[in-house]
Amino acid sequence: MPAAESLREQQFRLAAHIRDPDHAPPPPGIEDRRLAIYRDLFYSSLQGLLAGNFPVIRKLLGDDGWHALVRDFYREHRAATPLFPELPREFIQYLQVRADAGRGDRPWLLELAHYEWVELALDLSEASAADAPHDAAGDLLTGVPVLSPLAWPLAYAWPVHRLSPDFQPDQPPTAATFLLVQRDATCKVRFNELSPLSFRLLQRLSDEPNLSGRQQLLALAAEALAPDAEAFVALGHDMLRQFLAGGVLLGSRIP
């Protein structure tokens, strides 16, 4: 075998062994003491990074459950990026595959992982208010409200913000959980609970970005079967102003 092919074969065997030492033998000629250094170094680095990004999952699964999950991820998943900040996203993708395959994970695990990842994603986001041209003093009813790129409305089937060692439900509640994750002017990421109506309004602003505030509220009134559309618009206008004061809205679009 040519030297280049031989080296490549050794590298693949070494990588396979480090990923799965119980089932993949190492390349010949390397003492186990040296192999153990690589095994521990690689796993500890990955495990520590994931534990830092998913501390609630780490706590809820306990030592055995957490390490078993990370070992599975380490052994089975083939990441599409070498960037460390992207590994939490890769972990979520792996959890989705496990959920689709019915691996028997906790039913809320995937949503909790997404909830924990969102904080990192928003913290690292390079988006800014300047990305969305707006008039901060513009009319929110006649104009088109502009949603901040640093304010993300989220919906979960599970109450992910309440999960704890003492609260791990087996069945999701009848009502969904609506949250707003936002990075404020001090670059701090904050989570707040939303009412279903507030969430739907923010969702509409994202999904229908060309409608005026009044058009959005009239459409929302129709969805909610409101008996008095104009009264609903008045209340909705107050909601838009509150979002503006909180930085969730930036203003109205500049023509």
N, C-alpha and C positions, 0 to 999 in steps of 0.2 A: 504494500500500500504506500503511495507517495506520502512524503512527510506532511504536506498540507492536509491531506485527507485524514491521516492518522491523528494529527493534532485536533482537527475538527471532531473526529469521533470521540477522542478523549474528553473534549470540552462538553459535548452533549451528554456523555455518560456521567461526567462529574455533576453537571447541572441537574440531571435526572435523579442522581443519588442525593443531592442536597435537598431537592424538593420532596423526595419520598425514600428516605434511607431504609425503610423496612422492606421495600419491594424492588428497589433499583440498586444493583450492586455497583460499587465505584469502579473506576478504571484501575487496572492492576498497577502495582508498584507504589501506591501511596499509603503510608501507614495511617491507621485509624485515628491516632492522636492528632494528626494534622487535619484529617477530614472533619473531626469533631469541632475544630476551631471554625471551619467554614460553615458547618451545619448550624452551630449555635449563633454565629455572627449574623448570618443571613436571616434566620428565623426571628431572632431577637429584634433585629432592626425593623422588620416588617410588622411584627406583633406590636412593638412599641409605638410605631406610627399609627396603626389602626386603633390601638387602645386610646391614644390621645385624641382621635377624631370621633370615636364612638364610646365615650366613657359610660353612658347609661347602659348600652348593650353589654359592655364588659361587666358592669356591676350586676345586671339582671341575670346573665347567663352563669355567673360564677366562674371560678378558675377552670374547672373541667370542661364546662360547656363552651366557654370562650376559646380556650386553646384548641379544642377539637374543631371548632368552626374555622379558626384561622389556619389550622393545619390543612383542613380540606381545601380552603381557598388557595393556599400556597401550593398544594399538590395539583389541583384540578384546573385552576383558572389560568388562561394565557392572556396576560395584559396586552393591550394595544398601544400602550404608551410607556416610556421609561421615566416620565416625570413623577416625582414623589407626590406633589399636590394632587395629581389625578388618581392616585391609588384608592382613595375613598370612593370615588365614582366607580372605579373598577369593582370594588367590593360590593357596591349596591347592585351592579349588573350581575355579579355572581349570585347574590341573594335572590335576584329575580329568576335566574335560571333554576336555582334550587326550589323556589316556590312553584315554578311551572312544572317541575319534575316531581313535586310532592315528597320532598325529602323529610317532612315531619318537623320542620322548624316551628318556633312559636308563631302563632298566626299574625301577630303584630310586628314581627321582626323587620320585614321589608320597609314598612311605613316608618317605623322608628329610626331605621338607618337613614332613610331619606330626610327625616326631620333633623337628625343630628348633622347630616352632611350639609344641609342648607346653610347653616351658620358659617361653615368654612367657605362655601361657594360664594356667599354674599360678601364675606370678609375679603376674599381675594378678587372679587369682581372689579374690573377696570372701568365699569360704566360710571357715568356721572350725569348730573343734571344738565350739563352742557350738551349732552348727546341728544336731548329732546328740546328743540327751540320752543320757547314759551314766553308768554306775557304773564308775569306773576300777579298782575293786577287785572287780568282779563276777566270778562264775565263768564262765569261757570255754567250759566244756563244757555245763553245765546251762542257762546263759543264752544269749542271742542275741548273738554278737559284733558289735560296731559298727565298721565300717570308717571310717577317717578320710576326710573329704571332700577332704583334701589329699594323699591317696595314691592314685595311679592306676596300676593294672596295665595293661600294653600288650603287644600281640603283633604282630610283624611277620614277613613272609616273608623279608625281607632283613636282614642284620646291620647295621642302620643306624648303630649306635654304633661300628662298626669301619671304615666307609667312609673312604677317604683318597685322596690322589693316587696312592699306590702300591697301593691295594686297591680296585678297582672291578669286581667280578665281573659276568659276563654272565648267569649262571644263579643262581637262589637255591639255598641249601644245602638238603639234605633235611630238616633240623630247623629249626623256626621259632625266632625270637629273642623271648625274653620279658624285659621290663624293668619296673621299678617306678620311677616318677617321683614324688618326694615333696618337699613343702615343709616344712622342719623348723622348730623353734621359733625359730630365728634368721632365718627368712624366706628361707633359702637353698634353692634348688631343686637336688635331687640325683637322680642316676640310678643304679640298681643292677640287675644282672642277676638274673633269677629262674630257678629250676629250673621245668620244666614242671609239676611237682606243686604247687609254691608258687603259681605263676600260676593254676592251676586252682582252688586253694582260695580265693584272693582273688576270682577270677571268680565262684565260687559264692556267696561272701558278698555280692557285689554283686547277683547275679541272683536269689538266694533269700534276701532279707533277713529273713525271719520264722522261719528254722530255727535251732535251737540249735546250738552248736558240735558237740555229739556227733552230731546228725542230719546235719550237713554232712560230718563225717568218715566216718560210716558210708556215706553216699551216695558219697563220694569213694573209699572202699575198694572199693565195688561197681564203680565205673567202672574202677578200676585192677586189678580182679580179684585183690585181695589175698587170700592164702590164710588169713590170721588177722586178722579184722576188729578184734578187741580190741587186738591188738598195733599195728595200724595207727592206731587211735584214740589210743593212748598216744603214739606218735611224732607224730601230728598235734597232740596237745595241746601238746607241746613247741614245735611250729612256731607255734601260736597265741600261746604265751607269748613267743616271740621277736618276733613281729610287734607284740605289745603293748609290749615293752621298746623297740622301735624306733620307736614312734609310728604304725605302720601301722594298728594297732587302737587304739581309744580305751578299750575296756573292754567291758562287756556292757550290753544295753539295760535301761533303767529301766522296770519294769512300769507 
